[in-house]
Amino acid sequence: MTRVLGIDPGSRVTGYGIIESDGSHSRHLGSGCIRTGKGDFPSRLGEIFHGLVEVIEVWQPQEVAVEQVFVSRNASSALKLGQARGAAISAIVTRELPVFEYTPAAVKQGLVGNGRAEKEQVKHMVQVILGMKQKMTLDESDALAIALCHAHSNATRRQLERAR
């Protein structure tokens, strides 16, 4: 079983989810959100960095999957999201963990079968796959979806490498 940390970066709320998976069977270990305060933007980036360092120290993941930036029409929002993602990746690489990146469409396609699925559909599939009954935020379910996408993709990659 591999312990995977999934991260859904955001400048105000960064979701994280921890699973253990062998690629076929996965179980939820923990999830939550890092909510930044009302400080200036550099301070909020620091909160994301330090919050994820703490998550990594507590849960000791072996691999980390991060959602790639979705570029919308608002360039300012996309830039802030990219900077939040950079703070998250910096926390990961300072702990010398491998980083894997997935587009939002790839995560949705992998879990729901539709790259344009709604967030609620993704949340429902996360709950079904992990057998979860408790309530969770969309940021948590997105982070868990990223972790699941990685666990399944990585298991397939390993099988292909063994077959060669």
CORMODA-V552298 format. One record per residue. OMEGA is omega in radians with two decimals (NA if undefined). Layout:
# CORMODA-V552298
OMEGA ; OMEGA
This chain:
# CORMODA-V552298
3.11 ; 3.09 ; -3.06 ; 3.01 ; 3.04 ; -3.11 ; 3.02 ; -3.02 ; 3.04 ; -3.08 ; 3.09 ; -3.12 ; 3.05 ; 3.12 ; 3.05 ; 3.12 ; -3.12 ; 3.05 ; 2.90 ; -3.06 ; 2.97 ; -3.13 ; 3.10 ; -3.13 ; -3.12 ; 3.05 ; -3.13 ; 3.06 ; -3.12 ; 3.08 ; 3.14 ; -3.12 ; 2.98 ; -3.13 ; -3.11 ; -3.12 ; -3.09 ; -3.10 ; 3.11 ; -3.02 ; 3.09 ; 3.10 ; 3.12 ; 3.08 ; 3.09 ; 3.10 ; 3.10 ; -3.14 ; -3.08 ; 3.10 ; 3.13 ; 3.04 ; 3.12 ; 3.11 ; -3.14 ; -3.14 ; -3.12 ; -2.99 ; 3.09 ; 3.11 ; 3.08 ; -3.14 ; -3.13 ; 3.10 ; -3.08 ; 3.08 ; 3.08 ; -3.11 ; 3.02 ; -3.10 ; 3.12 ; -3.13 ; -3.09 ; -3.09 ; -3.13 ; 3.11 ; 3.14 ; 3.13 ; 3.11 ; 3.11 ; 3.10 ; 3.11 ; 3.08 ; 3.10 ; 3.09 ; 3.09 ; 3.13 ; -3.13 ; 3.09 ; 3.10 ; -3.12 ; -3.05 ; 3.07 ; 3.08 ; 3.07 ; 3.08 ; 3.09 ; -3.14 ; 3.07 ; -3.05 ; -3.12 ; 3.07 ; 3.08 ; -3.13 ; 3.12 ; 3.12 ; 3.14 ; 3.12 ; -3.11 ; -3.09 ; -3.03 ; -3.08 ; -3.13 ; -3.11 ; 3.12 ; -3.11 ; 3.08 ; -3.13 ; 3.14 ; 3.09 ; 3.11 ; 3.13 ; 3.14 ; -3.13 ; 3.07 ; -3.14 ; 3.14 ; -3.09 ; -3.09 ; 3.13 ; -3.07 ; 3.09 ; -3.05 ; 3.11 ; 3.05 ; 3.10 ; 3.08 ; 3.10 ; 3.08 ; -3.10 ; 3.08 ; 3.13 ; 3.10 ; 3.09 ; 3.12 ; 3.11 ; 3.13 ; 3.10 ; 3.13 ; -3.11 ; -3.13 ; 3.14 ; -3.11 ; 3.09 ; 3.10 ; 3.12 ; 3.14 ; 3.12 ; 3.11 ; 3.10 ; 3.10 ; -3.10 ; -3.10 ; NA
